[in-house]
Amino acid sequence: MLALTFANPADYEKIRQDDKIDIKGFSGMKPGKNLTVVLRHADGTTDEFEVKHTYNKQQIAWVRAGSALNKIREELGAI
């Protein structure tokens, strides 16, 4: 689970129950840098909007590894 908040709360109204969601910029995620959510609606249309996060550099590393435990395991394996 990735905790994100709407940069513009009105964007909440764009989300539909059957949407597929992509996150642009995830691979370049950095502290303080917003991401872009792309909603792919069942009718073929799309919507995009910015979302915020509060992750620091360490937490972003955990997210990329799948969890804090996975990241620790990776680091211990490198010793």
Secondary structure as the mmCIF struct_conf table of DSSP 4:
data_model
#
loop_
_struct_conf.conf_type_id
_struct_conf.id
_struct_conf.beg_label_comp_id
_struct_conf.beg_label_asym_id
_struct_conf.beg_label_seq_id
_struct_conf.end_label_comp_id
_struct_conf.end_label_asym_id
_struct_conf.end_label_seq_id
STRN STRN1 THR A 5 PHE A 6
BEND BEND1 ALA A 7 ASN A 8
HELX_RH_3T_P HELX_RH_3T_P1 PRO A 9 LYS A 14
TURN_TY1_P TURN_TY1_P1 GLN A 17 ASP A 18
STRN STRN2 LYS A 20 LYS A 24
TURN_TY1_P TURN_TY1_P2 GLY A 25 GLY A 25
HELX_RH_3T_P HELX_RH_3T_P2 PHE A 26 GLY A 28
TURN_TY1_P TURN_TY1_P3 PRO A 31 GLY A 32
STRN STRN3 LEU A 35 ARG A 40
TURN_TY1_P TURN_TY1_P4 ALA A 42 ASP A 43
BEND BEND2 GLY A 44 GLY A 44
STRN STRN4 THR A 46 LYS A 52
HELX_RH_AL_P HELX_RH_AL_P1 LYS A 57 ALA A 65
TURN_TY1_P TURN_TY1_P5 GLY A 66 GLY A 66
BEND BEND3 SER A 67 SER A 67
HELX_RH_AL_P HELX_RH_AL_P2 ALA A 68 GLY A 77
TURN_TY1_P TURN_TY1_P6 ALA A 78 ALA A 78
#
